Structures are given as structure tokens and as C-alpha cells.
Amino acid sequence: MTYPPNADAPREGAPEGPDALATVPAQRGGVRSAAVGRLRAAATTEPGRLQLIGAVLALLVVAFGAVTVLEVSDRASAADDVVSRSQPLSADAADIYRSLADADTMAASGFLAGAEEPEDVHAQYERDIKEAAELLVKAAASTDASSSSAGEIRTLNELLPVYTGLIERARANNRQGLPLGGAYLRYANQKMTGELLPAAERLYAAETGRLSTDSADARRWPFFALATGLLALGALVWIQRRTYRRTNRVFNRGLLGATAAASVVLLWLAVGHTVARVELRGAMVHGQESLDVLNKARINSLKARANENLTLVARGAVLTADGTQDKYETDYATGMKALGVQLRNAESLADDASGREPVARAVKSVSEWQERHRKARATDDQGDYDGALKQITDPRGSTGESFAQVDEALRQALAHEQGEFTTAAEDGRGALGGLPVGAAVLAVLGAVAVVAGINRGLSEYR
């Protein structure tokens, strides 16, 4: 009977025991030494050196394309966030603030009108509350639940029903001619100015800060891609110069093609990113800064109008902390002073006639508003409450008319600056469009061209 040979049995003449184990690393070391030896031997010949240089060049060109794709994709994503997420959220936060402030103004205006609140004033109040609620839902859907913005949105959602409930109580008492209505209105105003508007302001600041961060990220220079590109281009020029000095061959089509591909990517990267930086910076400087100032101006005008109305509602019942002045009249004066400063800033930031014209109209209307307000206060101080009320609330010749003119001018200025921002930001985003894909394709073509060029040189040694 025959048996198969034992695979585990030592081969004849093979070492046994500890000596057998020692041969394994020795054999591996021998393989590595042989490989290093072959590599070293190849490097001593011109064909071998060309092969090594070609491999390094091809890898360098591919690395240039890969780094460009990674860095430009990151910048393009940040630019897209500026256009499609950050700035819209910042604008929505500003609109939430404006809607709440306008609702408070309309509530006070309706209360001053008497038991029968004007239908248009009540409708505007309802639109403001509805708009604020809808924008809060929209903002919540686009905001990380763990962020500070989400916390402010929750606060606003909790406080808004409380505020509207107080306004309804004020209306109900006002319709019955009860003085308690004024107390409810003042309490609602305190809720708005002390809790709702500060939360809306913090939300706006957070979203505007995120916009600034996204814009800065999109404008960061792709230093690694530029450095890798210069290195690859320098290496390609060097190998062609080396080839010329050794063979007197002026052109190597493969290496020339690789150089052209690397040059196109590097130029595209530098020019495209420069244009994107300029446009995005212009969007922030000429667009967002103006929007920020104009939003604050519009909000201050709304708050000033609400305080002007509440001055007549309270009739001196609410004083400043030192007990010497009417609180609402003092807040009105503070708001109008801030409004004047912001309008001057907005006028200086406007970079064309279309942007300056509505701001100039707002400045003129503010001056008229202040003059009419002084006359209304003088009339009230003389004891003519009804006369002062007409000077505040009448459709024509009143501070209400001046306020409406200011608000409309600021709305037009905001629309213009929003268009300026969107156009510049979209141009910045577009400057980076196609670059990642183009860089990847050209890098692959460049690497193939390097291999073809090196092989053409190798063929001359065969």
C-alpha cells in the first residue's frame, strides 16, 4: 500500500528546528534586497531613470488634480451655502424680526384708533403674525436642532402665542371702553420688546454670523492645490529641459501635452478662484453690509413708531427708571437717533444711484416725521389729546404718513441690495462651477500624456 507524502515533513536537506524558522525572515530580506538591487540597477541606466521619472511625474500630475478637486469642491460647497442656505436664512431671520416689530406697531396703531379698529390695520397685524409663524417653521426645518439658532426659534415659538393672547385681551377690553385694555397692550409691548425681539435679534445675529463664516470659507485660497500645481509644472518643465539637453529633441508631444494640461488647470484654478473671491467679497461688502444696516434701520423705524403710539396710549403712566421722563417718548427719541445714524451709513454703503435714491427719500421722510412728532407732542402737552391723536394717526399730514414713507423707501432699498447680493454671490459660485470635474479630467489626461511621452523617449533606446 502506498501513502501520500507528508506535506509537513521536512524536505530532504532542509534545516530543521530553530534553524528552519530563521530562514523565513532571511528569505524575505533577500527578496527585499533583490528588489532594491534591481531598482538601483535600473536607476544607473538612462531607460531606468526615465521610467522612474515618468512614474513620479504621472503621480505628481494626478496628485495635483486630486488636491484641486478636494479643495475647490470644498470652496464651491461653501459658496453654494452662501447663495442657497446662509443668506436666505439670514434674510428670513431679519424678516421674522421685522414682522414681529411691525405687528407690535400695528397693534398699538389699532388700539389708538378706538373701539373700532381699522380693518386694514388689523389685517396687517394678522399678516405680520402669520408671516412670522411661517418663517419660524421654515427656519426650524433648515437649522440644526443643537444649534443656538434652534434654541432661539423654540423661544420665539413659545412666546408668540403668549403675545397674541395679550393683544386679544387688550382689544377685548378696548372695545368695551375699559382702561384695562391699555395695561394689557403695555404688557404685550413689554413682552415683545423685552423677550420676543431680543430672541429674534439673537437669531438674526447667529444666522448672519453663519453667512460670514460660509463666505470666508468659500474665499479661502486653495494653497495646497496651487503649490502642488506649481511643483508639477516645474517638474514637467525640468524633464523636458533635461530631455532636450540629452537628446537635442526640442519637443516631446506627450510631455508637452501634460504641461499644457497642468497649465490649464493651474490657470483655471487661479483665475476662477480669484473671480470667486472678488464676487463673494463684493456680495458681502456691497450687499450684505448694506442689508444689515438697512434691516436695522427698518426695525428701528418700526420700534420708534410703536413707542410713538404707546406714548399716547400710556399718557405718562410709564416712566424711565429714574422716574423723570416718559419711557415711551425716551425710547422713541433713542430709536430715531439710531435710525438717523443707520441711514447715513446705508447711504455711504450704497454703490450706485439706484441704491442711494430710496435711502435719500427715507432720510427726508425721517426729518419730516420728527418735525411732525414735535408738533404732536406740543399739542398733547397743551392738553389737546384729540388733536395730538390726529397728528399721529390721520392718513395725511401725520407722523403715520411719514412713517409709511420711510418704511416704503427702506423696503425698496432692501430689495435693491438683496438683488445686488444675489447677483454677486451667484457669479462667485459660478466662477468655481465645473472646475472640480475639469481638473480631474485634465489631470488624468496629463498623467496619460506623461506616460506616452516617457514611452516615446524609451523607444529610442530599443
Buried (B, 14 or more C-beta within 10 A) or exposed (E): EEEEEEEEEEEEEEEEEEEEEEEEEEEEEEEEEEEEEEEEEBEEEBBBEBBBBBEEBBEBBBBBBBBBBBBBBBBBBBBBBBBEBBBBBBBBBBBBBBBBBBBBBBBBBBBBBEEEBBEEBBEBBEBBBEBBBBBBEBBBEEBEEEEBBBBBBBBBBEBBEEBBEBBEBBBEBBEEEEEEBBBBBBBBBEBBBEBBBBBBBBBBBBBBBBBBBBBBBBBEEBEBBBEBBEBBBEBBBEBBEEBEEEEEEEEBEBBBBBBBBBBBBBEBBBEBBEBBBBBBBBBBEBBBBBBBBBBBBBBBBBBBBBBBBBBBBBEEEBBEEEEEEBBBBBBBBBBBEBBBEBBBBBBEBBBEEBBBBBBBBBBBBBEBBBEBBEEBBEBBEEEBEEBBBBBBBEEEEBBBBBBBBBBBBBBBBBEBBBEBBBBBBBBBBBBBBEBBEBBBEBBBBBBBBBBBBBEBBBEEEE
